[in-house]
Amino acid sequence: MSFRVVLAGCGAMSKGWLKALRDTPALHGQVEIVGLVDLNPAAAEGLQAEFALSSAITGTDLGAVLDATKSDIVFDVVIPGGRHSVVKTALAHGCHVLSEKPMAASLDEARDLVAAAKSAGRIHAIVQNRRYNDGIRRIRATLDSGMLGTLNAIHCDFFVGAHFGGFREDMDHVLLVDMAIHTLDAARYLAGRHPTAVYCLEGNPRSSWYRHGSVANAIFEFGPELIFTYRGSWSAEGANTSWDSDWRLVGSKGTLLWDGEGGFELNLVAGSEGFFRPLEPAAVAQPHDQQQTLGHASVLIEFLDALRTGRAPETVSSDNFKSLAMVFAAIESAGRRERVAISL
């Protein structure tokens, strides 16, 4: 069965979606791109030519293109400010929706989209592609194995000097809203529980090329026994971390380090004597399912499988709302300069 898909938002991000469909054998034949929508007609026409989508209709009005194509799915790749309107239009036309992150520009809009998807009887899910990489899945498998014992702390550092140009450099809270959501979502996935409170400081150095909020430092509470700390900057040049951050997970039986790329170090306590207990290196577990380590492609595979089986995908909006709530609670805390409870 092949799904008919309209892609809304034909900017640079959309190419990653189309490349994942083109380059992943497991996705071949699963979807047909029947429409391309963008406020800039030239962007839709350029994407149509670049990816040889000559049979796809192009247009500037999503509703009109959906009427013309009778689509099953909308791939929502518009800028965050346009997401609410696009998703509501797609759901009103009976389409399932897979959206770029963040799922909404506010928690009120996010709640409305969750409710709209439920009312329409359609699935709305979010592309949290960075939880679908080999490193995150290997860490989760290691935690599931019990090797680390009780998870006591997660620490993440993200320092990248990224010169995007375009809409990001004019966003409010750009790091927290546009990038930290990846790390916060992955931390919530690894913690296996929901956050309860946060204290955050946000800033923007004079040397920053962003208008607002390129730096953030946050402490999240996952109940009384698990703390997650995040230190991040999108305007730190000279020693970039991975795009997936630099991780330290501390358990009752040892510590796991991951550099966000291919570097792992796992040391477990191997004795009960001495000022510093003896340690023994161990191998990080392999992912439970290699199909879940393909990044963006894995999100697409998971989403389409969910449509066929009738189950909720892992990043369904009703669950991803909890990651977005972490972002907006951090923003609220930074504004109030105090600890904020996270209501889910």
Sequence and secondary structure as in RCSB ss.txt:
>XXXX:A:sequence
MSFRVVLAGCGAMSKGWLKALRDTPALHGQVEIVGLVDLNPAAAEGLQAEFALSSAITGTDLGAVLDATKSDIVF
DVVIPGGRHSVVKTALAHGCHVLSEKPMAASLDEARDLVAAAKSAGRIHAIVQNRRYNDGIRRIRATLDSGMLGT
LNAIHCDFFVGAHFGGFREDMDHVLLVDMAIHTLDAARYLAGRHPTAVYCLEGNPRSSWYRHGSVANAIFEFGPE
LIFTYRGSWSAEGANTSWDSDWRLVGSKGTLLWDGEGGFELNLVAGSEGFFRPLEPAAVAQPHDQQQTLGHASVL
IEFLDALRTGRAPETVSSDNFKSLAMVFAAIESAGRRERVAISL
>XXXX:A:secstr
  EEEEEE  SHHHHHHHHHHHH GGGTTTEEEEEEE SSHHHHHHHHHHTT TTSEEES HHHHHHHHT SEEE
E S GGGHHHHHHHHHHTT EEEE SSS SSHHHHHHHHHHHHHHT  EEE  GGGGBHHHHHHHHHHHHTTT S
EEEEEEEEE B    GGGGG TTHIIIIIIHHHHHHHHHHHTS   EEEEEEE  TT SSSS  EEEEEEESSTT
 EEEEEEESB  SS   TT EEEEEETTEEEEE SSS EEEEEE  S SSS  EEEE     S GGG BTHHHHH
HHHHHHHHHT   TTBHHHHHHHHHHHHHHHHHHHHTS EE   
